[in-house]
Amino acid sequence: MTQSNWKIGLPLALTTAFMWAMLPIALKGLLDDITATTATWYRFVGAAVLAGGYYGWSRQLNLRQLFGRALLPFTLLAVAGLLTNYLTYATGLNHITAGAAQIVIQLAPLMLLISSVLWLGEHFSPRQWLGVMMVTIGLPLFFNQRLPELVSGANREYLIGLGFIVVAAVGWAIYGFYQKKILSRAYPQDLLVLIYLTGTLCFLPMADPLSVAGLDWLGWALLIFLTANTLIAYGAFSKALANWEASRVSATLALVPLLTLALSALIGAVWPDYIEVEPLNWISWLGAAAVVCGSLFAAIGRGR
């Protein structure tokens, strides 16, 4: 059983939240110059080289145990889930704004929680059901200005983007669920390095590595940041789960969409030509708050 230590788990979860809040903003600025698959491949290459080299050199790597009879099914599902998340999230950002992507991807921790209820025998409290209801109501409120064109199908590109982000949320929930099972028998770095190596091999045929030759200084800075983001965010997330309850980690990560919206608005005001900012009115902000609060209620459950 995982020993709970909030003094370790909370800072790690907050680090993950900030990194994930910045992720779509940085990635959105890069997708004008290279494809989503190429950006994803470089993220995996950098992470595989740095993390694999470090843990291999320090002899903290034992990939063999992930392929044992007990862990192999969980390993395959966790790897497939996170690879799906990476690729579909980056692809979805081609069609929608960073703020909208972060609101929709908030379904991921909620799906992780629901899967724990369905398959791990946990029970929903009235507060958690209230949280699910708030998320359900908050999503259409957030997209209130786009609802007419979404319902009519007039904006197919935006609908396609939303679909990709929903698939990304499902992939992340699958990864999070099976990673929790794996961490009871293996170390976090083993699974992460395996994912980085698998992603490097799987996405290479679809990537265009030479396209980065045309990047300017900003493009290179964004690409380096995204690689560091991959290492820091998922490393911190894995260690947070190993030191803190999954419900508390999920509650902390519920802050991610508000951080992204605030950072997007700030960058949009200072640098209008960098990325498109989601049009927001007071109903949209109310919806965003409902999604975040609903995620918090659902994650915290019976605790404080």
N, C-alpha and C positions, 0 to 999 in steps of 0.2 A: 504493500500500500504506500502511496506517495506521501511523504512527510510534508506538511504544510508549513511554509515559512514565507509570510507576506513581505518581510524585509528584503528577500531576494526576488520573490515572484512579482511584486508590484513594480519595481523599477524595470525589470525585464519586460513586463507587459506594456508599460508606458513607452519603452524604447520601440517595441514592435508597433505600437499605435502610431507614433510619430513617423516611423519609416513607411508604414503603409499609407499614411495620410499624404506623404510627399510622393509616393510611387506613381500614381496616375498623372500628377502634374508634370513630373520629369519625363515620363514615358510619352505623354501626349506631345510634348515639345520635340521629341525625337522621331516620332512616326511620320513627320513630314519629309524626312530625309532617307529613312530606311524602312523596310517592311517590318510588320509585327513579328514575323517568324525570325528574321535576322536579329532583331533586338533581343528576342527571347533566347536565341541560341548563344549570343554573346554573354548574356547574363549567366547562362549555365556554364559556359566555358570558363569565364573568370572565376565563378564560384568553385568549379571542380578543381581548377589548378591551385587556387589559394587554400581552400579548405582541405582538399585532398592532400596537398603537399604538407600543410601544417600538421594535420592529424596523423598522416603517415610518418612524417619525420619524428614526431613525438611519440610514436607507437601507441596512439590512442584510437586506432582504427581496427575494427574487427567485422568486416562485411560478411564473413562466412556464416555467422549466427543468424543473419537475416534470411538465409536460404535453407535453414533447417525446416524439418517437416512441420513443426508447430507454428513457425512465423512466416513461412513462404506465402500463404494466401493473403495474410495481412500486408506483407511487404509489397506484393504485386498490386493490390488495391490502393495502398497509400501512394505508391509511385505513380500509378495511372491517374489517380485523383489530382495530384499536384501538377503533373505535366499538363493535364487538361485545363486546370485552372490558369496556369501561366499563359498558355497559348490563346485560349478563348477570351481571357481578360484583355490581353494586348490587342487582339483583333476587334473586340467590342469597342475599345477606345478610339478606333478609327472612325466610328459612326456616332458616338455620343460624347458629351462633355465629361471631364474628370469628376466633377461634383455629382452628376447623375450616376456615374458608374459606382461611386462609393456608397451612394444611398442604396442602390440595388444589391451590391455585393454584401450589404449588411444582412441579407438573407442567409449568408453562409454560417455565421455563428448560431443563428436561430435553427437552421437545419441540423447543425451539430448537436444542439441541445435536444431537439425533437428525436433525433436518432438515438440518443442516450436513453430517452424515455421509452422508445419503442423496443429497443434491443438490449438495454442494460437493466431494465426493470425499475427505472426511476419514475417518480410520480410528479405530475404537475400540481402546483398549489394554485389557489384562486388568483394570486398575484401573477403567476406565470401565464395563466390563461388571459389575464388582462393585458399582459405584455404582448402576446401574440395578436390580440385584437387591435392594440395600438399600432403595431407594425402594419397590419392589414389596412387600417384606415389611413395611416400616415403616408403610405406609398402613393395612392392616387391624389392626396392633398399636395404632396411635393410636386407632382407632375401636372398640377391643375391647369397650367397655361398651355400644356401640350396635349391634354386629353382629347380635345376635339379631333386633332389631326391623327392621333394615335388610334382612336376608336374607328375613325373612317378609313384608316390605312393610307392616308394621304402622304405621310412621312415614312415610307418603307425603310429608308436607310436608318432612321432612328430606332424603328422597331427591330430591325436586324441587330443593331448594337445592343439593345436591351436583352434580346434573346441570347446573345453571346455571353453577356454578363451573368445572366441567370444560370447558364451552363457552367460558367466559372465558379459561381457560388456552390453549385452542387458538387463540383470537383473538389473544392476546398473542404467542404463538409465531410466528404468521403476520406480525404487525406487526414483531417483532424481526428476523425473517429478511429481510424485504424492505427494512426500514429500513437494514440493514447494506449492502445493495446500493446503495441510494440515496445513502448518505453518501459513497460513493466519487466521486460526481459533483455533489452538491448539499450545502448547509449544513443542519445539524440544524434550525435555526429555521424554514426554509422548509417542511419537512414538518410540523412541529408546529403552526405557525400554520394551515396548510391543514386539518389535522385538527380544530383548534379551531373554525374557521369552518364546516366541513362538519358537525360535531357540533351546532353551534348551530342550523343550518338543519334538519337531519334530525330532531332530537328535539323541536323546538318544537311540532309538531302533537300529540305525545303528552304534553307537559308541562302543568302547571297553575301558571304563574308567580305568580298572585295568591295561591296558598296559603301563601306565605311570610309574608303579613301577620300570621298568627297565631303566628309564632315568638316565643319569649321571648329573653332576652339570650343564653342558652346556645345556642339554636338558631342565632341569627345568628353567634355566635362559631364554631360548628362549620361553618357554611356558608362563612364567610370562610376558615377554615383549609383546607377542602377545595379551594377555588379556588386558594389559595396552594400547596397540596400538588400540584395538577395542574401548575402552572408549574414548581415547584422539582424535583419528582421526575423528570418526563420530560425537562426541560431538562438536569438533571444526568446522567440515563441516556444521553441522546443524545451529550453531550459526553464521557462516560466511554467509550462505544464508539468515539468518534473519536480518543481518546488512549490506549486500552489494548486488549489483546486481549479478544475476546468471551468467551473461556473464563474469564479472570480476573474480568471483570465478573460473569459468571454465578456464579462461586464465591463472590464477596462477597455477592451477593443471596440466596444460600442461607441466610444468617443471618436473613432476614426472619421466617419463621414462629416461630422461637424468641424473637425480640424481641417479636412480637405476643403470644405466649402469656405471656411474662413481664410485659409491660405490662398485659395483660388481668387477670392474676392480682392484680397490684398495685392496679389501679383497682377490681377487684371486692372486694378486702379493705377499701379505704378508702371506696369508694362503691358499696355492694352494689346499689342500685336503678338504677344507670346502664345497665348492659348485662348480659345473661346470659353467664356464663362457662362454657366447655366443661368438663364433669366429667372430671377427669383422675386416673388412678391411676398407679402406677409403670410399668405396661405401656404406658400412653399416652405417658408421657414417654420411655420407651425407643423407642417407635415414632417419636415426633417427632425424637429424636436420630438414628435410623436414616435418616429421610427427609432430614434436613439433611446428614448425613455422606455419604449416597449422592449427593446433589446436588453436594456438593463434589468427591467422587471423580470423578464423571462430567464435571464441568466442567474440573477441573484437568488430567485426562488424563495425559500423560507428563511434565508439568512438576513442579516442587516443590509 
